[in-house]
Structure formats: structure tokens, C-alpha cells
Amino acid sequence: MSHSQDDNPITPVTATQLNRIAGHGIYSSATAIDPAAVNIAEALVATLNGTAGTPLLTPDLQKLTEQVRQKATFGFPRITADDGVKLSAHTIKLTTSEPRPVVIVPAGWTPFGWILFEYAYLQLALRGYHVLAYTPRGIGLTSALPDGGYLDAPWTSGGTIQVGGPSDWTDGSTVIDYAERHFNPSKVAFLGESYGSGISQLVAAHDPAARVDAVVALSTWGDLADSLYQNDTRHLEAVQKLIDFTGGPIERKFDPAAQQMLKDFLAGENLDKVVAWGKERSPSSYADRTNARGVPTFISNTWHETLFPANQAIAHFERLTVPKRLNLWIGDHAAPEGAGLTIPFSGPNLPVEEAFAWLDHHILGAPNGVPGWEPVSSQIMFTYKTKPDPESGQDVIIEPAVREPARSWADVTTSTECWYLTAGATDRRDGGLGTAPETGWKREFTAGQLTSATAVDAVITTGQAEWNGNPKTYSTSTFDRAHLAVWSSGPLQTARRIRGVPRLTLNVRSSCAATTLVAYLFDVGPDDTARIITHEPFTLRELSPGEDRQVTWQLQAAGYDLAPNYRLMLVVNSEDRLYSDANTDGSTTTITSADDSVAQLELPLG
């Protein structure tokens, strides 16, 4: 097997490759898996299927494959869906006459399908599970040939991408049918990361025979429609990155109906149909089915998630009444669990270890600590300690971030503090954040320009660095006040434990009939260096020029410790690369505070 369209060969796995993935994660960009991660996966598969001409693995990985080989056999079938589509799959069958459970793993949205997490499948087999991994329809590397045809990689499935649609639900049930014939399992669990996590939840809710006994959903979505389009603002960058990461041309990977849906979304047309399409693909739309079936569900997400923002996953979690767990981590999509599914660590990778423990309890009946877990666990930004790495010069984590349990998401927030937007000191260019309402002021800026106040430098990789101890920093002096507005508190006398969903109320007018606002909440140190706490956009339409419109919206959830002597800074601009906007370049946006509607930031505390 080869991991690129350039036909790169599989090379022996090195400690350098393993260290790179452990220290930096599996992504080299939002649309590229680090070649080292793919090479490790391919080396494992080549060793297992006997196609490795020379030794490829490190001693630890070689030992792992030998341990699993002693207790299991391996297969690489193609499973035929109801409509004839062939799904690429991989099986690890335990050689025992004792009934054992199976873990089914739909692959994530990458060109490498099921192959990427081979290390995780071997770990599951050692824990006592049969494993059946498969690539959802349409996913996988497809290379163009000189004659105009296409060549699919061995792990690529046929058909076209349905984005978690009804065909994917049916395919999941077909895969369960195959597992029942091949393994005769005692129980069935689904484990998925990213795209595979959404499919896992949807199959659990729709399998006609209700055969799914537990679900693990890592870097998942609850409401796909809200993930793509909320507050009248489209999440353009996330969707474009997904399109760019399908492993082949859009006309080959998506059927005409899906192509039209993506075209409408990118153009901002027929958005009611786009929303309906997204709701159909949302596990939250079927929470009642999941509840009725009693499927224990493990959900993992990140505070700075750019593909499936945290609020929609939290809302879905709250609707579930089954045995459930919500882990919220520092970082962005797949950063917490990606490396742990791919390579061995010197110590436990908690995001993956807890997912496996969930299965061990609910599927194997293991008497572990899962019954004593609180339903919610929040990892707090940025309480980890770091030190410089002598080789790379970058900081590395020496103590992990603090995690806080809660009985429910509602219990995460214990009080709310109001910060009122004010005119600020007369000798300062910025507005203030104070403890008393203030009216009679206004702040203006020219809309339509990107500024250095942004959510991320890059989708996935900024958050991946954050997870590994290197959060993005901002120089607040570079914030161009001509194109944004700033309100800042004074140095805080006491720490603030931000826990929950902040809410912002503004009075807005524009010189045009529509405008977009993007609000950012920053933690600013004594040296004026900032780190982002949270953010969220909002688009206003049908404005009357010169007339104020009151708007209130929720920012994304946060678990953040603001230290004494640090400041809280609110920034509002008009554009971020992540989102669509309704701005007219050069228009003026004015933010005010009125007697009957003061501008305020409601800060959740815990």
C-alpha cells in the first residue's frame, strides 16, 4: 500500500516519526495528514498482511503485532452495501470459541480511510474485542490516471459521499450484518472519530434491530446544521477544508445532489434546504431514539473546535438521558485523540484511554472506574505547565491541564458576572469593561477588512499546537482600531474561573442594510500579550441605515482560568477567514449603549 498520489514507498518506522506525532499531532495542515502518521499505519498493515518485504516496525510496534497475531486473524474484505457499493474494510478476529464483542469503527473524513488508526484496532484486540473497521462510502484516496480514469487506493470505498445521510445509516447496519456472520459477537459497539463519530451515533439511532450496545464519538457533532450555519453566518472555511480533504475531485466524490447542496452552501443560496439537509444528518435530531434504545454514549469535543463548535455538541449531550459522558479538551478538532489512536505513548493518552474504558465497562462489563465518573469533565485552559524543549526550542508540557468534573453541563456554571461596555478613559483609544452600566457612548469602525484579531491562524493546526502546550498569542497593539472595536477591563484584583457560555448584548447600526460582527474574548497579560478565550460571529440583515438594532448572541463555551493582574478584553470586528460575511467593504459599523438596552457581556463563572 502507498500513502500518496506520488506513490511514495513505505519506509521503516523511526523514533523520530513517533516523537513527531506525539509532540505535534497527526495533521501537518487542515487538509494533510502528517506523512509520518500514514507511514506508521501502512507499516503496521503491511506487517500484518505479509506484504512487508523488510522489517518496518520499531521493537515496541513489532511486539504489539506479534501479541495480536497470537490471538487473532486478520482480514481485508470488501463489504457489499444494499445498493451494490463496495465498502473497504479490515477485520481482526479473535481466535476463541468464547463469544466476544465487536467494536465497529467507521473511518474519519480523510483520504486514508480505515488504515489511519491501525494502532487503535490492535489495542482494542488486546483488550478482548473483535474489530471491524471500514471506510464510509465515497471516502478514500482516488488518483487521476493519464487516460482520464481513476485509481482508488485499497482502503477507498466505492460510491459517493453522503455526509452521514441515510445511505450511511444503512451501510452501518450492513456492516453489523457482516460482523454477526463473521464474528457472532456477544455485543456490538461503535467507535468513531470525526466523520466516523457522527455516523456511529446515527447508526445507533437507526439500526432496525437496535443492535448497537454503546457508542464512542470523538471530535463529534450533535447538530450538523448548527455546525455549518448559525447566527445567519456560514462556516465557510470548515466546509471548504472538508471538500478539499476528500481525497479526489468533487465530481467523483459527491453525487449531483450533494454537489448542489455544497454549491448552494458556498454561494449562500437555498440555505433553508441546506439546513434541512444538515438536520437530517444530526444525531441530535434523533436523540429520542437514542434515549429510547438506552445506548450509552461517550462524547468528546474541544473548546476551540473549528469544524463542529462545542455549543452544538453540548446541547446534544444535554438532550440525552442515557448513560453518558462529555469530555471537553483544550485544542481543536482531533487534537486530543488523534495521536493516541495512531501511535504508542510513554504514558496514557487520556482521551483514548477513557474512551476505551467506556467500552470496557459497557461492553465487556469490566469493573473499572466508569460508574464513578461524573457525566461531564472539562479540561481547563491553560493550567498546564511547560518548559522549553532543548532540541526544538518549543515549549513542551510537563504537567497536564487540570480537569474538573460536573454532574451535568448546567452545573458547570454556578454564577454569572456582568461586564458593561463603557466609553473608557478619555485618554485611551479603547472602550472599557466596567461593573456599572453606562450609556451615551459609541464606537465606530470601517467594516469589510480582515484584522489580526482572528479565531485561529489555521483550522485544526492552531488548536493542535494549543493541545500540545503552545496556544496562539496575540499582540494587542497590532489590532487595527480602524477596523474593529475594543473594550478592556483593568487588571483584575482576583482570578476569574470562566465556566460555561458567555453571552454578549450590543446595540448596532450600519451604514448599509447588512453587516457581520465577530466577537472575540481575550485574556491579556501585563505585557499586553493576549490569548483567546472564545469567539462567535453574528450576521444582521434588513437594517435601516442609522437605526440601532439590539442583538444578543452566545459565544462558544469556555473553561478558562483568568489570573489576577490579567485583563479581560472584548474585540468586535467584521470579518474572520472562518466565516461568511454580509459586509459592504468600506461601510461603517457603529456600536452603542442605549438607556433601555445597555451593552453588556455576561460572563459565566464556576
Secondary structure in CASP SS format (residue, H / E / C, confidence):
PFRMAT SS
TARGET T0000
AUTHOR 0000-0000-0000
METHOD secondary structure of the structure
MODEL  1
M C 1.00
S C 1.00
H C 1.00
S C 1.00
Q C 1.00
D C 1.00
D C 1.00
N C 1.00
P C 1.00
I C 1.00
T C 1.00
P C 1.00
V C 1.00
T C 1.00
A H 1.00
T H 1.00
Q H 1.00
L H 1.00
N H 1.00
R H 1.00
I H 1.00
A H 1.00
G H 1.00
H H 1.00
G C 1.00
I C 1.00
Y E 1.00
S E 1.00
S E 1.00
A C 1.00
T C 1.00
A E 1.00
I E 1.00
D C 1.00
P H 1.00
A H 1.00
A H 1.00
V H 1.00
N H 1.00
I H 1.00
A H 1.00
E H 1.00
A H 1.00
L H 1.00
V H 1.00
A H 1.00
T H 1.00
L H 1.00
N H 1.00
G C 1.00
T C 1.00
A C 1.00
G C 1.00
T C 1.00
P C 1.00
L C 1.00
L C 1.00
T C 1.00
P H 1.00
D H 1.00
L H 1.00
Q H 1.00
K H 1.00
L H 1.00
T H 1.00
E H 1.00
Q H 1.00
V H 1.00
R H 1.00
Q C 1.00
K C 1.00
A E 1.00
T E 1.00
F E 1.00
G E 1.00
F C 1.00
P C 1.00
R E 1.00
I E 1.00
T E 1.00
A C 1.00
D C 1.00
D C 1.00
G C 1.00
V C 1.00
K E 1.00
L E 1.00
S E 1.00
A E 1.00
H E 1.00
T E 1.00
I E 1.00
K E 1.00
L E 1.00
T C 1.00
T C 1.00
S C 1.00
E C 1.00
P C 1.00
R C 1.00
P C 1.00
V E 1.00
V E 1.00
I E 1.00
V E 1.00
P E 1.00
A C 1.00
G C 1.00
W C 1.00
T C 1.00
P C 1.00
F C 1.00
G H 1.00
W H 1.00
I H 1.00
L H 1.00
F H 1.00
E H 1.00
Y H 1.00
A H 1.00
Y H 1.00
L H 1.00
Q H 1.00
L H 1.00
A H 1.00
L H 1.00
R C 1.00
G C 1.00
Y C 1.00
H E 1.00
V E 1.00
L E 1.00
A E 1.00
Y E 1.00
T C 1.00
P C 1.00
R C 1.00
G C 1.00
I C 1.00
G C 1.00
L C 1.00
T E 1.00
S E 1.00
A E 1.00
L C 1.00
P C 1.00
D C 1.00
G C 1.00
G C 1.00
Y E 1.00
L E 1.00
D E 1.00
A C 1.00
P C 1.00
W C 1.00
T C 1.00
S C 1.00
G C 1.00
G C 1.00
T C 1.00
I E 1.00
Q C 1.00
V C 1.00
G C 1.00
G C 1.00
P H 1.00
S H 1.00
D H 1.00
W H 1.00
T H 1.00
D H 1.00
G H 1.00
S H 1.00
T H 1.00
V H 1.00
I H 1.00
D H 1.00
Y H 1.00
A H 1.00
E H 1.00
R H 1.00
H H 1.00
F H 1.00
N C 1.00
P C 1.00
S C 1.00
K C 1.00
V E 1.00
A E 1.00
F E 1.00
L E 1.00
G E 1.00
E E 1.00
S C 1.00
Y H 1.00
G H 1.00
S H 1.00
G H 1.00
I H 1.00
S H 1.00
Q H 1.00
L H 1.00
V H 1.00
A H 1.00
A H 1.00
H H 1.00
D C 1.00
P C 1.00
A C 1.00
A C 1.00
R C 1.00
V C 1.00
D C 1.00
A E 1.00
V E 1.00
V E 1.00
A E 1.00
L E 1.00
S C 1.00
T C 1.00
W C 1.00
G C 1.00
D C 1.00
L H 1.00
A H 1.00
D H 1.00
S H 1.00
L H 1.00
Y E 1.00
Q E 1.00
N C 1.00
D C 1.00
T E 1.00
R E 1.00
H C 1.00
L H 1.00
E H 1.00
A H 1.00
V H 1.00
Q H 1.00
K H 1.00
L H 1.00
I H 1.00
D H 1.00
F C 1.00
T C 1.00
G C 1.00
G C 1.00
P C 1.00
I H 1.00
E H 1.00
R H 1.00
K H 1.00
F E 1.00
D C 1.00
P H 1.00
A H 1.00
A H 1.00
Q H 1.00
Q H 1.00
M H 1.00
L H 1.00
K H 1.00
D H 1.00
F H 1.00
L H 1.00
A H 1.00
G C 1.00
E C 1.00
N C 1.00
L H 1.00
D H 1.00
K H 1.00
V H 1.00
V H 1.00
A H 1.00
W H 1.00
G H 1.00
K H 1.00
E H 1.00
R C 1.00
S C 1.00
P H 1.00
S H 1.00
S H 1.00
Y H 1.00
A H 1.00
D H 1.00
R H 1.00
T H 1.00
N H 1.00
A H 1.00
R H 1.00
G C 1.00
V C 1.00
P C 1.00
T E 1.00
F E 1.00
I E 1.00
S E 1.00
N E 1.00
T E 1.00
W C 1.00
H C 1.00
E C 1.00
T C 1.00
L C 1.00
F C 1.00
P C 1.00
A H 1.00
N H 1.00
Q H 1.00
A H 1.00
I H 1.00
A H 1.00
H H 1.00
F H 1.00
E H 1.00
R H 1.00
L C 1.00
T C 1.00
V C 1.00
P C 1.00
K E 1.00
R E 1.00
L E 1.00
N E 1.00
L E 1.00
W E 1.00
I C 1.00
G C 1.00
D C 1.00
H C 1.00
A C 1.00
A H 1.00
P H 1.00
E H 1.00
G H 1.00
A H 1.00
G H 1.00
L H 1.00
T C 1.00
I C 1.00
P C 1.00
F C 1.00
S C 1.00
G C 1.00
P C 1.00
N C 1.00
L H 1.00
P H 1.00
V H 1.00
E H 1.00
E H 1.00
A H 1.00
F H 1.00
A H 1.00
W H 1.00
L H 1.00
D H 1.00
H H 1.00
H H 1.00
I H 1.00
L H 1.00
G C 1.00
A C 1.00
P C 1.00
N C 1.00
G C 1.00
V H 1.00
P H 1.00
G H 1.00
W C 1.00
E C 1.00
P C 1.00
V E 1.00
S E 1.00
S E 1.00
Q E 1.00
I C 1.00
M E 1.00
F C 1.00
T C 1.00
Y C 1.00
K E 1.00
T E 1.00
K E 1.00
P E 1.00
D C 1.00
P C 1.00
E C 1.00
S C 1.00
G C 1.00
Q C 1.00
D E 1.00
V E 1.00
I E 1.00
I E 1.00
E E 1.00
P C 1.00
A C 1.00
V C 1.00
R E 1.00
E E 1.00
P E 1.00
A E 1.00
R C 1.00
S C 1.00
W H 1.00
A H 1.00
D H 1.00
V H 1.00
T C 1.00
T C 1.00
S E 1.00
T E 1.00
E E 1.00
C E 1.00
W E 1.00
Y E 1.00
L E 1.00
T E 1.00
A C 1.00
G C 1.00
A C 1.00
T C 1.00
D C 1.00
R C 1.00
R C 1.00
D C 1.00
G E 1.00
G E 1.00
L E 1.00
G E 1.00
T C 1.00
A C 1.00
P C 1.00
E C 1.00
T C 1.00
G C 1.00
W C 1.00
K E 1.00
R E 1.00
E E 1.00
F E 1.00
T E 1.00
A C 1.00
G C 1.00
Q C 1.00
L C 1.00
T C 1.00
S C 1.00
A C 1.00
T C 1.00
A C 1.00
V C 1.00
D C 1.00
A C 1.00
V C 1.00
I C 1.00
T H 1.00
T H 1.00
G H 1.00
Q H 1.00
A H 1.00
E H 1.00
W H 1.00
N C 1.00
G C 1.00
N C 1.00
P C 1.00
K C 1.00
T C 1.00
Y E 1.00
S E 1.00
T H 1.00
S H 1.00
T H 1.00
F C 1.00
D C 1.00
R C 1.00
A C 1.00
H C 1.00
L E 1.00
A E 1.00
V E 1.00
W E 1.00
S E 1.00
S C 1.00
G C 1.00
P C 1.00
L C 1.00
Q C 1.00
T C 1.00
A C 1.00
R E 1.00
R E 1.00
I E 1.00
R E 1.00
G E 1.00
V C 1.00
P C 1.00
R E 1.00
L E 1.00
T E 1.00
L E 1.00
N E 1.00
V E 1.00
R E 1.00
S E 1.00
S C 1.00
C C 1.00
A C 1.00
A C 1.00
T E 1.00
T E 1.00
L E 1.00
V E 1.00
A E 1.00
Y E 1.00
L E 1.00
F E 1.00
D E 1.00
V E 1.00
G C 1.00
P C 1.00
D C 1.00
D C 1.00
T E 1.00
A E 1.00
R E 1.00
I E 1.00
I E 1.00
T E 1.00
H E 1.00
E E 1.00
P E 1.00
F E 1.00
T E 1.00
L E 1.00
R C 1.00
E C 1.00
L C 1.00
S C 1.00
P C 1.00
G C 1.00
E C 1.00
D C 1.00
R E 1.00
Q E 1.00
V E 1.00
T E 1.00
W E 1.00
Q E 1.00
L C 1.00
Q C 1.00
A C 1.00
A E 1.00
G E 1.00
Y E 1.00
D E 1.00
L E 1.00
A C 1.00
P C 1.00
N C 1.00
Y C 1.00
R E 1.00
L E 1.00
M E 1.00
L E 1.00
V E 1.00
V E 1.00
N E 1.00
S C 1.00
E C 1.00
D C 1.00
R C 1.00
L C 1.00
Y C 1.00
S C 1.00
D C 1.00
A C 1.00
N C 1.00
T C 1.00
D C 1.00
G C 1.00
S C 1.00
T E 1.00
T E 1.00
T E 1.00
I E 1.00
T E 1.00
S C 1.00
A E 1.00
D C 1.00
D C 1.00
S E 1.00
V C 1.00
A C 1.00
Q E 1.00
L E 1.00
E E 1.00
L E 1.00
P E 1.00
L E 1.00
G C 1.00
END
